[in-house]
Amino acid sequence: MQQFQQIYEPETFVCACGFSCNYKCEKEMEMHIDACPVYSAYSEFMKYIERKDIQNASLDQLRVLKAEAKVYLSRLDMMLMIYSQQQLPILQKSSSQTVQCEKCKKQFGANSDFDKVWYLENCSHILCKDCMLKTCKDEFLPKKSNVTCVCGERFKDQEIKQILGNELYEQLTEKLNLSLQNIIECCHCKERFCFQKGNIEEKIQDQNGKLVQGEQLKHYIENRFKCSKCHTEQCRNCMSIPYHTNMTCEEYKINKAAVKCRLCDQPTEVKKNQPEALQTICQQQECQNRAKNLCTIKLKCGHFCQGLKNTPCLPCLNEKCATDQNEDDYCNICFTEGLKSQPCVQTTCGHIFHEDCLRQKLDAKWNGPRIVFNFMKCPLCNQFLDVQVPHFKKSIEQGKALLKEVQELCLQRLKLEEKEKDKELLDPTHQFYQKPLDYAMHIYCYYLCFKCKKPYFGGLKNCQQAADQDPKVEFKQEDLVCTKCCPLLTLEDKCNKHGVDFIDFKCRHCCSIALWWCHGTTHYCDPCHRNIKTNMTKPCPGPGKCPLGIPHKPNGQEMSLGCSLCRAERLKAK
């Protein structure tokens, strides 16, 4: 049979003057003590206060007295709290009984764990102190201090204050008062601003491009705040950073507590039949495809590797372990998703990117007609890429071979054109001083022949830059044909000294060197190629004025100009 002990407590305060009131009527009791001379005559505490003569005390003495009083009150609050916990419920259970927290359902000894649980005064429900503290912290501001039990009954203010402690309680109270005055304090820089609601007519989209509507739009308008000083986006209601677009605070709280997909961060269910690293991958097809190549190894720190399976593991990208890049950082190639959204690889220079993004970057090579080698450089440090993953080996080796070939052609042309003594290479203050390879790569432009897949000379880079910047230029790979592969080249055009590597063609429509071979029929210089239209043929200005400096067929006809180096030597001799 259960044993209970009945505990009684006196209910009435009686003063020596004859006044009486209930002990719970604290305000009434305070007013009587403050005004009653009889009580002051026999109360040791009141005698002590009167001896302090606070009206004639200095400012520093008043501050010390106030600090003493706060300490004393804090100790009284603690004693009252302990006493109230021992007294509630009035029917005390024996030590063999247990009580259960209404929120977390954890069991506690009714007597042995009395300091770990809280007996709520208004509803008599029992909460553990951990749940009490979390509830008070989470609900104080959103519910404007009306913190409630799981049954909906409100906590008493004194209970909230005792659980939070004086300092935190005062901080939250100040924030609440500011909120009620429509003043918001930035969570990051602590600057204060007058909050202004957004425009309900404004079209708001979340990070997935979905339009925010209904209750979520109303919440956005009334609570989304962006600090004008530090630009931190936040929710003024629940203080979350960044603001939870397309979710109310309650929805965000539920979403935050839910199990999230490891890749897309959307709520999902744990799948026990999968390897531990893949148990939280959602059912979206994109995530399932990415998971096929995802490493399943758990690192020493307890987090899962974000790299490719069957390759050396990456450093941990979890924000608690990462020292440089972390899982929430954008991939610096796509700039659209965090690193955690896909399997990643690390370059030998130490930077991490999405494996798929890096592969596409290497496969795409360059965008325009001119060969450039930025595709082989790390977007973060500009070093040439090297990745210790087998399927990247072929692309990197092909890029290195092409780079070596273009470098050799550039140096060869620099020597044949006798530019090794250009002032840029001889001036100690110039960036290309004694750097012939860098200088040659800077001034010369090479294209990749569509037919033989070999690089060929395409003029000076300064000429090509105008074409690169002109939006009218339409680039077709089949228009890039080297001299060797041009069907108009004859045996007579071959140079006995330099072969066919330096043969030039004239632009069909003007007196310029051609760089483009289009439609399989026509050579164009850059200006004519950018402005292709009918009847665009220009007349030759005549001997002495012609830019080519040699006799040629009338403009409008195709013509080989022969070896450019030999032509340059003849013009120089004149």
C-alpha positions as CSV (number, residue, x, y, z in Angstrom):
1,M,0.0,0.0,0.0
2,Q,1.3,3.4,-0.9
3,Q,2.5,5.6,2.0
4,F,1.8,9.4,2.0
5,Q,2.8,12.1,4.4
6,Q,0.4,15.0,4.9
7,I,2.4,18.3,5.1
8,Y,0.8,21.5,6.4
9,E,2.0,25.1,6.2
10,P,0.7,28.1,8.1
11,E,-1.3,30.4,5.8
12,T,-1.7,33.7,7.7
13,F,0.8,36.5,8.4
14,V,0.1,38.3,11.8
15,C,1.8,41.6,12.7
16,A,2.3,42.7,16.4
17,C,-0.1,45.6,15.7
18,G,-2.9,43.1,15.0
19,F,-2.9,43.3,11.2
20,S,-3.1,39.9,9.4
21,C,-3.1,38.7,5.7
22,N,-2.4,35.5,3.8
23,Y,1.2,34.8,3.2
24,K,0.6,34.5,-0.5
25,C,-0.6,38.2,-0.7
26,E,2.9,39.4,-1.0
27,K,2.0,42.9,-2.2
28,E,-0.4,43.5,0.7
29,M,2.2,42.2,3.2
30,E,4.9,44.5,1.7
31,M,2.7,47.6,1.9
32,H,1.9,46.9,5.6
33,I,5.6,46.3,6.6
34,D,6.6,49.5,4.8
35,A,4.1,51.6,6.8
36,C,3.8,49.9,10.2
37,P,6.0,51.5,13.0
38,V,5.2,48.6,15.3
39,Y,6.7,46.0,12.9
40,S,9.8,48.2,12.4
41,A,10.2,48.4,16.2
42,Y,10.7,44.7,16.7
43,S,12.0,43.5,13.2
44,E,15.8,43.0,13.4
45,F,16.0,43.4,9.6
46,M,14.1,46.7,9.5
47,K,16.3,48.0,12.4
48,Y,19.4,47.1,10.3
49,I,18.1,49.0,7.3
50,E,17.2,52.1,9.3
51,R,20.7,52.1,10.8
52,K,22.2,52.4,7.3
53,D,20.6,55.9,7.0
54,I,20.3,55.5,3.2
55,Q,19.0,59.0,2.7
56,N,22.4,60.4,3.7
57,A,24.5,57.7,2.0
58,S,26.9,58.5,-0.8
59,L,26.4,57.2,-4.4
60,D,29.0,54.4,-3.9
61,Q,27.5,53.4,-0.6
62,L,24.0,53.1,-2.2
63,R,25.5,50.9,-5.0
64,V,27.0,48.6,-2.5
65,L,23.8,48.4,-0.5
66,K,21.8,47.6,-3.7
67,A,24.3,44.8,-4.6
68,E,23.9,43.4,-1.0
69,A,20.2,43.6,-1.3
70,K,20.2,41.8,-4.6
71,V,22.4,39.0,-3.2
72,Y,20.1,38.7,-0.2
73,L,17.0,38.6,-2.4
74,S,18.6,36.0,-4.7
75,R,19.3,33.8,-1.7
76,L,15.8,34.2,-0.4
77,D,14.4,33.2,-3.9
78,M,16.5,30.1,-3.8
79,M,15.3,29.1,-0.4
80,L,11.7,29.7,-1.3
81,M,12.2,27.7,-4.5
82,I,13.7,24.8,-2.5
83,Y,11.0,25.0,0.1
84,S,8.2,25.1,-2.5
85,Q,9.7,22.0,-4.3
86,Q,9.7,20.1,-1.0
87,Q,6.1,21.1,-0.2
88,L,4.5,20.4,-3.6
89,P,2.5,18.3,-4.1
90,I,1.1,18.5,-0.6
91,L,0.7,14.7,-0.6
92,Q,4.4,13.7,-0.7
93,K,5.2,10.3,-2.1
94,S,7.5,7.9,-0.4
95,S,11.0,7.3,-1.7
96,S,10.0,4.2,-3.6
97,Q,7.7,6.2,-6.0
98,T,8.7,7.8,-9.3
99,V,7.4,10.8,-11.2
100,Q,7.5,11.5,-14.9
101,C,8.3,14.6,-16.8
102,E,5.2,15.6,-18.8
103,K,7.4,16.7,-21.8
104,C,10.4,14.3,-22.2
105,K,8.7,11.4,-20.3
106,K,11.8,10.8,-18.3
107,Q,11.4,9.1,-14.9
108,F,12.6,10.6,-11.6
109,G,12.5,9.5,-7.9
110,A,9.7,11.4,-6.2
111,N,11.9,12.2,-3.2
112,S,15.5,11.5,-4.2
113,D,15.3,13.6,-7.4
114,F,13.2,16.5,-6.0
115,D,16.0,18.9,-7.0
116,K,15.8,17.7,-10.7
117,V,12.0,18.2,-11.2
118,W,9.6,21.1,-11.0
119,Y,6.0,20.9,-9.7
120,L,4.1,23.6,-11.5
121,E,1.9,25.6,-9.2
122,N,-0.9,26.4,-11.6
123,C,-1.6,23.0,-13.1
124,S,0.3,20.7,-10.7
125,H,2.1,19.0,-13.7
126,I,5.7,17.9,-13.3
127,L,8.5,19.0,-15.7
128,C,12.1,18.2,-15.3
129,K,14.3,21.3,-14.9
130,D,16.0,20.7,-18.3
131,C,12.7,20.9,-20.1
132,M,11.6,23.8,-18.0
133,L,14.7,25.8,-18.9
134,K,14.5,24.9,-22.6
135,T,10.8,25.8,-22.7
136,C,11.3,29.2,-21.0
137,K,14.2,30.1,-23.3
138,D,12.4,29.0,-26.5
139,E,9.0,30.5,-25.7
140,F,9.7,33.7,-23.6
141,L,10.0,36.0,-26.6
142,P,7.7,34.3,-29.2
143,K,4.9,34.1,-26.6
144,K,5.6,37.5,-25.0
145,S,6.6,35.9,-21.6
146,N,3.4,33.7,-21.6
147,V,5.3,30.5,-21.3
148,T,3.0,27.5,-21.0
149,C,3.0,23.9,-19.9
150,V,2.2,21.1,-22.3
151,C,-1.4,21.3,-21.1
152,G,-1.5,25.0,-22.1
153,E,-1.6,26.4,-18.5
154,R,0.7,29.4,-18.0
155,F,3.9,29.3,-15.9
156,K,4.0,31.8,-13.1
157,D,6.4,34.7,-13.5
158,Q,8.3,33.7,-10.4
159,E,8.8,30.2,-11.7
160,I,10.1,31.6,-15.0
161,K,12.5,33.9,-13.2
162,Q,13.8,31.2,-10.9
163,I,14.5,28.8,-13.8
164,L,16.1,31.4,-16.1
165,G,18.1,33.2,-13.3
166,N,18.0,36.9,-12.8
167,E,20.5,37.9,-15.5
168,L,18.9,35.9,-18.3
169,Y,15.4,36.9,-17.2
170,E,16.3,40.6,-17.3
171,Q,18.0,40.2,-20.7
172,L,14.9,38.5,-22.2
173,T,12.6,41.0,-20.5
174,E,14.5,43.9,-22.0
175,K,14.3,42.3,-25.5
176,L,10.6,41.7,-25.1
177,N,10.0,45.4,-24.1
178,L,12.0,46.5,-27.1
179,S,9.9,44.3,-29.3
180,L,6.7,45.6,-27.9
181,Q,7.9,49.1,-28.7
182,N,8.6,48.0,-32.3
183,I,12.4,48.2,-31.7
184,I,14.6,45.4,-32.8
185,E,18.2,44.6,-31.8
186,C,20.4,42.9,-34.4
187,C,21.5,39.4,-33.1
188,H,24.9,39.9,-34.6
189,C,26.1,43.5,-34.1
190,K,23.6,44.5,-31.3
191,E,22.6,47.7,-33.2
192,R,19.0,48.8,-32.5
193,F,16.5,49.9,-35.2
194,C,12.8,50.7,-35.5
195,F,11.3,47.7,-37.3
196,Q,9.3,48.4,-40.5
197,K,7.0,45.8,-42.0
198,G,7.6,44.7,-45.6
199,N,5.2,45.2,-48.5
200,I,2.5,42.5,-48.8
201,E,2.4,43.1,-52.6
202,E,6.1,42.2,-53.0
203,K,6.8,38.9,-54.7
204,I,9.1,36.8,-52.4
205,Q,10.8,33.6,-53.5
206,D,12.6,31.1,-51.3
207,Q,16.0,29.6,-52.0
208,N,14.4,27.0,-54.4
209,G,12.6,29.7,-56.4
210,K,9.2,28.9,-54.9
211,L,6.8,31.8,-54.4
212,V,6.1,32.6,-50.7
213,Q,2.3,32.9,-50.1
214,G,-0.4,32.9,-47.4
215,E,0.6,32.6,-43.8
216,Q,4.3,32.3,-44.6
217,L,4.2,35.5,-46.6
218,K,2.4,37.3,-43.7
219,H,5.1,36.0,-41.3
220,Y,7.8,37.2,-43.7
221,I,6.4,40.7,-43.9
222,E,6.0,41.0,-40.2
223,N,9.2,39.3,-38.9
224,R,11.9,39.2,-41.5
225,F,14.6,41.8,-40.7
226,K,17.9,42.7,-42.4
227,C,20.4,44.8,-40.3
228,S,21.3,47.9,-42.3
229,K,24.7,47.9,-40.5
230,C,26.1,44.4,-40.7
231,H,23.5,43.1,-43.3
232,T,22.7,40.0,-41.2
233,E,19.3,38.6,-42.2
234,Q,17.3,37.3,-39.2
235,C,13.8,36.6,-37.7
236,R,12.8,39.2,-35.1
237,N,10.4,36.7,-33.5
238,C,12.6,33.6,-32.9
239,M,16.0,35.2,-33.6
240,S,17.0,32.6,-36.1
241,I,19.8,33.5,-38.6
242,P,19.2,33.6,-41.5
243,Y,15.5,34.2,-41.7
244,H,13.5,31.0,-42.4
245,T,11.9,32.0,-45.7
246,N,8.6,30.2,-46.6
247,M,8.2,28.9,-43.0
248,T,6.6,30.3,-39.9
249,C,8.6,30.1,-36.6
250,E,6.7,27.0,-35.6
251,E,7.2,25.3,-38.9
252,Y,10.9,26.2,-38.8
253,K,11.1,24.7,-35.3
254,I,9.6,21.5,-36.5
255,N,11.7,21.5,-39.7
256,K,14.9,22.1,-37.6
257,A,14.1,19.2,-35.3
258,A,13.3,16.8,-38.2
259,V,15.8,14.3,-39.6
260,K,17.4,16.0,-42.7
261,C,18.6,14.6,-46.0
262,R,22.4,14.6,-45.8
263,L,22.6,16.2,-49.3
264,C,19.6,18.5,-49.9
265,D,18.8,19.3,-46.2
266,Q,15.1,18.5,-46.7
267,P,13.2,16.5,-44.0
268,T,13.3,12.7,-44.6
269,E,13.1,9.4,-42.8
270,V,15.9,7.2,-41.6
271,K,16.3,4.1,-43.7
272,K,17.8,1.3,-41.5
273,N,18.3,-1.0,-44.5
274,Q,21.0,1.2,-46.0
275,P,24.7,1.7,-44.9
276,E,24.9,4.2,-42.0
277,A,26.3,7.0,-44.3
278,L,23.3,6.7,-46.7
279,Q,20.5,6.2,-44.2
280,T,19.4,9.9,-44.3
281,I,19.5,10.4,-48.1
282,C,16.0,11.4,-49.3
283,Q,14.1,9.8,-52.1
284,Q,14.6,12.6,-54.6
285,Q,16.1,11.2,-57.8
286,E,18.9,13.7,-57.9
287,C,20.0,12.9,-54.3
288,Q,19.7,9.2,-55.0
289,N,22.0,9.5,-58.1
290,R,24.5,11.6,-56.2
291,A,24.5,9.1,-53.3
292,K,25.7,6.3,-55.7
293,N,29.2,7.9,-55.9
294,L,29.3,9.2,-52.3
295,C,31.9,7.8,-49.8
296,T,30.4,5.8,-46.9
297,I,33.4,5.9,-44.5
298,K,33.0,7.5,-41.1
299,L,36.0,9.7,-40.2
300,K,37.7,9.5,-36.8
301,C,35.8,12.6,-35.6
302,G,32.5,10.8,-36.1
303,H,31.4,12.6,-39.2
304,F,31.0,11.1,-42.6
305,C,33.4,11.8,-45.5
306,Q,32.0,14.0,-48.3
307,G,34.3,12.6,-51.0
308,L,34.0,10.0,-53.7
309,K,33.8,6.3,-52.8
310,N,36.9,4.2,-53.5
311,T,39.1,7.3,-53.3
312,P,41.2,8.7,-50.4
313,C,38.9,10.4,-47.8
314,L,38.7,14.2,-47.7
315,P,39.3,16.2,-44.5
316,C,36.1,16.6,-42.4
317,L,33.9,19.3,-43.8
318,N,31.6,19.5,-40.7
319,E,31.6,23.1,-39.3
320,K,32.8,21.8,-36.0
321,C,35.9,20.2,-37.5
322,A,36.7,22.2,-40.7
323,T,39.5,24.8,-40.6
324,D,39.1,26.3,-44.0
325,Q,36.2,25.2,-46.3
326,N,33.2,23.7,-44.6
327,E,30.1,21.8,-45.9
328,D,27.9,24.9,-46.1
329,D,30.4,26.9,-48.3
330,Y,29.4,27.2,-51.9
331,C,31.3,25.2,-54.5
332,N,33.6,27.9,-56.1
333,I,32.8,26.5,-59.6
334,C,29.0,26.3,-59.7
335,F,28.3,28.9,-56.9
336,T,24.8,27.5,-56.6
337,E,25.0,24.7,-54.0
338,G,27.0,24.0,-50.8
339,L,29.8,21.5,-50.8
340,K,27.7,19.0,-48.8
341,S,25.1,18.6,-51.6
342,Q,27.3,16.4,-53.8
343,P,30.4,14.2,-53.6
344,C,33.5,16.3,-53.6
345,V,37.2,16.0,-54.6
346,Q,40.3,17.8,-53.3
347,T,43.0,19.2,-55.6
348,T,46.7,18.9,-54.7
349,C,46.7,22.6,-53.9
350,G,44.3,21.7,-51.0
351,H,40.9,23.2,-52.3
352,I,37.7,21.2,-52.5
353,F,35.0,21.3,-55.2
354,H,32.0,19.3,-56.4
355,E,33.4,16.3,-58.4
356,D,30.8,16.8,-61.1
357,C,31.5,20.6,-61.4
358,L,35.3,20.0,-61.7
359,R,34.8,17.3,-64.3
360,Q,32.5,19.6,-66.4
361,K,35.0,22.4,-66.1
362,L,37.8,20.3,-67.5
363,D,35.6,18.8,-70.2
364,A,34.2,22.1,-71.4
365,K,37.7,23.6,-71.7
366,W,37.3,27.2,-73.0
367,N,34.2,29.0,-74.1
368,G,35.3,31.1,-77.1
369,P,37.4,30.3,-80.2
370,R,40.8,31.3,-78.8
371,I,42.6,28.6,-76.7
372,V,42.9,29.7,-73.1
373,F,44.0,27.6,-70.2
374,N,42.0,29.0,-67.3
375,F,40.0,25.7,-67.3
376,M,43.1,24.0,-66.0
377,K,43.6,26.4,-63.1
378,C,42.2,26.3,-59.6
379,P,39.4,28.9,-59.2
380,L,40.7,29.8,-55.7
381,C,44.5,30.0,-56.0
382,N,45.1,30.0,-59.8
383,Q,47.5,27.1,-59.7
384,F,47.4,24.4,-62.4
385,L,45.0,21.7,-61.4
386,D,46.0,18.2,-60.3
387,V,43.6,15.8,-58.8
388,Q,44.6,12.4,-57.4
389,V,41.4,10.7,-58.8
390,P,41.8,8.2,-61.7
391,H,39.1,9.5,-64.0
392,F,40.5,13.0,-64.0
393,K,43.9,11.8,-65.2
394,K,43.0,11.7,-68.9
395,S,41.5,15.3,-69.0
396,I,44.5,16.8,-67.1
397,E,47.1,15.0,-69.2
398,Q,45.3,16.2,-72.5
399,G,45.3,19.7,-71.2
400,K,49.0,19.6,-70.2
401,A,49.9,18.2,-73.7
402,L,47.9,21.0,-75.4
403,L,49.5,23.6,-73.2
404,K,53.0,22.3,-74.0
405,E,52.3,22.3,-77.7
406,V,50.9,25.9,-77.7
407,Q,53.9,27.1,-75.6
408,E,56.4,25.6,-78.1
409,L,54.5,27.2,-81.1
410,C,54.5,30.6,-79.3
411,L,58.3,30.4,-78.6
412,Q,58.9,29.3,-82.1
413,R,56.9,32.1,-83.6
414,L,58.6,34.6,-81.2
415,K,62.0,33.5,-82.5
416,L,61.0,33.5,-86.2
417,E,59.4,36.9,-85.9
418,E,62.6,38.2,-84.2
419,K,60.6,39.5,-81.2
420,E,63.1,38.1,-78.6
421,K,64.5,41.6,-78.4
422,D,61.2,43.4,-77.8
423,K,61.4,46.2,-75.2
424,E,59.0,44.3,-72.9
425,L,61.6,41.5,-72.5
426,L,64.6,43.9,-72.0
427,D,63.0,46.4,-69.6
428,P,63.7,45.4,-65.9
429,T,60.6,47.2,-64.8
430,H,58.2,45.4,-67.2
431,Q,56.2,42.3,-66.0
432,F,57.6,40.2,-68.9
433,Y,61.3,41.1,-68.2
434,Q,63.4,38.0,-69.2
435,K,60.2,35.9,-69.5
436,P,59.9,35.1,-73.2
437,L,57.4,32.3,-72.8
438,D,55.0,34.4,-70.7
439,Y,55.4,37.2,-73.2
440,A,54.7,34.9,-76.2
441,M,51.7,33.4,-74.6
442,H,50.4,36.9,-73.8
443,I,50.7,38.4,-77.3
444,Y,49.9,35.4,-79.6
445,C,46.5,33.9,-80.2
446,Y,46.0,30.2,-81.1
447,Y,42.9,28.3,-82.2
448,L,42.1,24.6,-82.3
449,C,41.6,23.3,-85.8
450,F,38.2,21.6,-86.1
451,K,39.5,19.0,-88.5
452,C,43.0,17.9,-87.3
453,K,42.5,19.0,-83.6
454,K,45.9,20.8,-83.7
455,P,46.5,24.4,-82.5
456,Y,47.2,27.0,-85.2
457,F,48.2,30.6,-85.2
458,G,45.3,33.1,-85.2
459,G,47.0,36.5,-85.0
460,L,47.9,38.8,-82.1
461,K,45.8,38.5,-79.0
462,N,45.0,42.2,-79.0
463,C,43.1,41.7,-82.2
464,Q,41.2,38.8,-80.8
465,Q,40.1,40.5,-77.6
466,A,37.8,42.8,-79.6
467,A,36.1,39.7,-81.0
468,D,35.8,38.1,-77.5
469,Q,34.1,41.1,-76.2
470,D,31.7,41.6,-79.1
471,P,28.3,40.0,-78.4
472,K,27.6,39.9,-82.1
473,V,30.3,37.3,-82.8
474,E,28.8,33.8,-83.3
475,F,31.2,31.1,-82.6
476,K,31.1,27.8,-84.6
477,Q,33.8,25.3,-84.1
478,E,33.6,24.0,-87.6
479,D,34.7,27.5,-88.8
480,L,38.1,27.0,-87.2
481,V,40.2,25.3,-89.8
482,C,44.0,25.6,-89.9
483,T,45.9,26.3,-93.1
484,K,47.0,22.7,-93.5
485,C,43.4,21.5,-93.6
486,C,42.1,24.3,-95.8
487,P,41.0,22.8,-99.2
488,L,42.2,26.0,-101.1
489,L,45.9,25.3,-100.1
490,T,48.0,24.2,-103.1
491,L,51.5,22.8,-103.5
492,E,52.6,26.1,-104.9
493,D,51.6,27.8,-101.6
494,K,54.1,25.7,-99.6
495,C,57.2,27.6,-98.4
496,N,60.5,25.8,-99.1
497,K,61.9,27.4,-96.0
498,H,59.1,27.3,-93.4
499,G,56.7,24.7,-94.8
500,V,53.0,25.3,-94.4
501,D,52.9,26.3,-90.7
502,F,53.1,30.0,-91.5
503,I,50.9,30.2,-94.6
504,D,48.3,33.1,-94.5
505,F,45.1,33.6,-96.4
506,K,43.7,37.0,-97.3
507,C,40.3,38.1,-96.0
508,R,37.9,37.6,-98.9
509,H,36.3,41.0,-98.4
510,C,39.2,43.4,-97.5
511,C,42.9,43.8,-97.5
512,S,43.6,42.0,-94.1
513,I,44.9,38.7,-92.9
514,A,42.2,36.1,-92.4
515,L,41.7,34.3,-89.1
516,W,38.3,32.6,-89.8
517,W,37.4,29.9,-92.4
518,C,33.6,29.9,-92.4
519,H,30.9,27.8,-94.2
520,G,33.7,25.8,-95.8
521,T,34.0,28.5,-98.5
522,T,35.2,31.8,-97.1
523,H,38.1,33.4,-95.2
524,Y,37.3,36.4,-92.9
525,C,39.4,38.8,-90.8
526,D,37.9,39.6,-87.4
527,P,36.1,42.9,-88.3
528,C,34.5,41.3,-91.4
529,H,33.6,38.1,-89.4
530,R,31.8,40.3,-86.8
531,N,29.8,42.1,-89.5
532,I,29.0,39.4,-92.0
533,K,26.4,40.7,-94.5
534,T,25.9,40.8,-98.3
535,N,27.7,43.3,-100.5
536,M,30.3,44.0,-97.7
537,T,33.4,43.7,-100.1
538,K,35.6,46.8,-99.8
539,P,37.9,48.0,-102.7
540,C,41.6,47.8,-102.3
541,P,43.1,51.3,-101.7
542,G,45.9,50.5,-104.2
543,P,49.7,50.1,-104.3
544,G,51.5,51.9,-101.5
545,K,48.3,52.2,-99.4
546,C,47.2,48.5,-99.3
547,P,47.8,47.2,-95.7
548,L,49.0,43.8,-97.1
549,G,51.9,45.5,-99.0
550,I,51.8,43.0,-101.8
551,P,49.8,42.5,-105.1
552,H,46.7,40.4,-104.6
553,K,43.5,39.3,-106.3
554,P,40.6,41.7,-106.2
555,N,38.7,41.7,-103.0
556,G,35.8,39.3,-103.2
557,Q,38.0,36.4,-104.2
558,E,39.8,33.8,-102.1
559,M,43.6,34.0,-102.2
560,S,46.6,32.5,-100.3
561,L,49.2,35.1,-99.3
562,G,52.0,32.6,-99.0
563,C,54.4,32.3,-96.0
564,S,53.9,35.1,-93.5
565,L,57.5,35.0,-92.3
566,C,58.9,35.3,-95.8
567,R,56.5,38.1,-96.5
568,A,57.6,39.9,-93.3
569,E,61.3,39.5,-94.3
570,R,60.7,41.0,-97.8
571,L,58.8,44.0,-96.3
572,K,61.5,44.5,-93.8
573,A,64.2,44.5,-96.5
574,K,62.4,47.3,-98.4
